Amino acid sequence: HCAWTLKVLYELSQPYLCVLAVESTESWPWQVTISHNGEFRCGGSLITNQWVLTAASCISHNLTEVHLGCHNQSDLSSSKMSRTLEDIICHPEFNNNTHENDICLLKLSVPVTFTDYIQPVCLASAKSTFHSGTSSWITDLCENGKYIKYSLIFLECTVNVPVVGNNECQCYYEGDKVVMENMICAGLSAGEKDSCQGNLGGQLMTMDGFEWLQSGVVTFNDDCARPAVFTRVSQYQNWIKDTVTGTQPNFVTFTSLGPDTDFYFTCPRSSTLPVPTAVTTFLTFLFLILNPLNQS
């Protein structure tokens, strides 16, 4: 089974930069961190006992380890696992300039054993639909303090945001980037909450009944006043299934109800588009603090 979560009580002994973004105490046991030479590079999600899904834009072939089971617990010794990589397979048509096909699969050197803190996530199937306004969650692991090899402590950063239809999303990136059909956007219209850069490989999650499914992989967001853009996982079901060996990931179909208002959306005058807010300023500051962690 995939995508069931546990309730974990955060034991916060001191203030954390990400604490304002945490909106629930649910653990995301499929979240992983990817490192190079002992330094955090990006996030990812466990999709089977030996495969991790992440963004191609954060991958270099000198990545060394994937860390699982890090969820800001007091004692990580019994829950944390680390694996080296056997293979790195990014989409053959990935374009770093346009961010198209920004998706990558990592094969772990040794399969992991599932525990309460390490579980695979369900993926959105090719038949899934995510209309504008669909309630979703951007999830990521933010580092608490300096990265210390074999002694990782991460705080789960979670923000609840609506899906922003591609037509509306394109209005924010007009003349800058093209939002393709194989992308999905999410964020509040005033820019108060989103992934706000720096969280490549993080997940866009949607609740389907009692299951969580991953609908997107963070790919880009040039500033915090615009919706974040994700690789649309449902567009890559065939590629993922053809690439993954061994146990296959579980794909779940999510169906939005009612008409999709984005179908009729037209861009307003630029003066009516949202401007950065105080919270946006905070998120920009947060990015500047965390960004050095993404440098190899």
N, C-alpha and C positions, 0 to 999 in steps of 0.2 A: 504494500500500500504506500501511497505517497501523500505528502502535503498535509499531514495532521500536525498540529502544534501543541506545545505544552504551555502551561502558565508558569512563569518563572518570576520570582520576586527579586527585583533589582536591589542589590545591596550597595547603595551609593554612599561612600564614606566621605566624599568631597565633591564639589561641583565639577561637572563635565561640560565641555563645550556643546555636546550634542544633546544634553538632557532636555532642552526646550523643544527638540524635535520628536521626542519619544511620546507616543500617544497611547500605548498599551503595554502590558507586561507580557505579551506573547513572545515566546521564543521562535526564531526562524531557524530550525535545525538543519536546513539545507544550505545555509550561507557558509561560504568559505572565504579565506583570504589567500591571496597569491603573492609570493615574495621572490625577491632576487637578492642573493648575498645578504640575507638577513634583514632586508628592508621591504616594507609593504609597498606593493605595486598597484593592486586593484582587487576588486571583489569578484565573486562568481557564485554559482549555485550548483549543488550536487544533484545530478539528474538520474544517476544509477549508482551502483556500488563501486564503479570504476571510472565514471566520466563526469566532468565538470563543464558547465556552460558559462561563457564569459564573453567579453567584447574583444574583437580582433585588434582594435585600436590600442589596447593596453598591453598587448602581448609582444614579447621579444623572445627569441629562441634561447636566451640564456636564463630564463626563469628556472628556479631551482626547486621550490617547494609549494605545496598547497597545504593549508592548515584548516582543520575542521573541528567543530565542537567548541569554538571560542565564543562564549555568549555572556561575558562580563560576570563570570561566576567567581566565588571566593577561592575555590579549589579547583583548578583546571586539570590536575594530574590524572583524574579518573575519567575525564570526558574528552580531553583534547587528543587529536591524532594529527600527524603530519605525514605527507607522502611526497616523494619525488615524482617527476613526470616521465612517463614512458614515451609519450607522443604529444605533439601539438598540431592540431589540424584546424586551420582557419579557412573560412569560406574562400574558394579560389577566385571569386569576383569581388572581393573586398576592395573598396576604394577609400583610401585614407583622406582624400580631399573632400569627397562628397559624403563620406560616412555610410555609403550604401553597402549592404551586406556585411555590416560590422558585427560579426558573430564568429565565435571560435569554440572549439571543443578541445579539452585537455584530458588525456588518458593517464590515470594514475598508475604508478609503477606496480602497486599492489592494491587489490580491492579492499574497501573498508568494511568493517562490521558495523551494521546499524545499531544505534543505541538511542536512548531518550533524547540525546543531544545531537545526533547525527542521523538524518533521514533525507531521502530524495524528495525533490519537489515535482509536482505534476506540471506539465507544459500545456499551453493552449494549443488545441488542434487546429488544423487547416480550415475547419468549418466554423471556427469561433468568430463572433462579431462583438465589437466593443464600441457602442455608440457614444456620442458626446455626453458627458456627465456621468458615465459609469464610474462608480466609486472604486477607487484603487488605492494601493499603498506603495510608496517607494521605500524600499528597505535597503539597508547597507550596514556595514560594520565600521564604526569609527574608532580609531585607536585612542586608548586612554594612556597618555604619557608616551614615553619612547618605546619603540619596538625592541624587545629583548628576546633574542632567539630562545625557543623552548619555554618561554615564560610570557605568553601573550595574554593580554587582557583587552577585550574590545567591548565597547558599548554599542548596543543595537540602536541605530538611528532609523526612525520610522515616521513617515508623514503620510497623512490621508489626503489624497488629491483626486479630482475628477479627471477622466479622460477628456482631452481636448481634440475634437475632430481634426483631421488633416487639413481640410480647407481653412478652418479658423487658425490652426497652428501655422500654416504657411503665411498668414498675414503678419505674424510676428517676425518671420525670417525673410520677408520679401526683399529681393535684391541682395540677399546674403547667402542663404542656403536653400536648397529645394527639399521639401518634405516629401519623400517618396512613398509609394503605396506599401512598401515593405518596412515602413516606420510607423510608430504610434507615439502620440504626444500625451502628456499629462502635466497638470499644474493648475494653480489658481490664477484667475484672470488678472489679479493685481500683483501676481508674482510673490505672494507672501510665503508660499511653501512649494519647494520642488527639490530636485537633487542638487541644484546650484553648483554644477561643475565638480570636477575632482573625484567623482565616485564611479568611474568607469567600471563596468561589469556588475554594478548593482542591479537590483531587480525591481520591476514593476509587477505587483501582485494584485490579483483579483479573487474575491471570495465567491465560490460556486457551491451553494448549499453549505456543507460542512467541510469542504475542501478548499485549500488555497491552490491557485494555479498561477504560473508565471506567464505573463502576457508580453513582457518587454525586458530588454537588456539595455542599461544606460549607455548611450553612445555620445551625445553631445548636448550642451546647453551653454551658449556663449555668455549669457549673463543671467542674473537671477530674476530679471523682470520679464522673462519669457518662459513659456512652458518648456519642460525638459523633453528631449527627443530620445526615443528608444528604438532599438531594432525590434520589429514586430515578430515575436517568436512563432506565431501561427503560420507565417509565410515560409517557415523553414522546416516544417515537419518532415518532408521527404528527405531533405539533405541531412537532417539529424539522424533519421532512421537508417539512411544508407551509410552514414559515417560511423555510428556507434556499433561496436562489436560486443558480443556477449549479451547480457541482459538489456532489453530495450527500455527506454523511458516510457512513462505513462502519459499519454495525451488525453486531455479532457476538453470537451466542447463547451464553450461558454456562449450563451445566446442572449443578446440584449433584447429587451422587450420594447415594442412600440417603434415608431419611425425614428430615423436618424436625422436630427435637425441640422447636422453639419452638411447634409446633401444640398441644402438651399442656402448655405452660409456665403455671404459676400463680405469682402474686407471693408471695414469702415475707414473714414479718413484717418490718416496717421495721427492727427491730434487727439483722436478719441481712444487710441491704444493706451493701455495701462503704463504708468510710470513707476519707477522703483519706490518702495515704501521703506519705513523704518526697519521692518523685518527683513526686507530685501538687503538693506545695508548690513544687518547682522549676518545674514547668510553669506554675503560677499566677504565679510571679515572672517567667517568660519572657513571659507574656501582658502583664503590666503594663509591661514594657519595650517590647514591640512595639506595644502598643495605640495609642500616639500616632500611629503611622504610618498608621493607618486613619482619622484625622480629617481632613476637608477644610478 
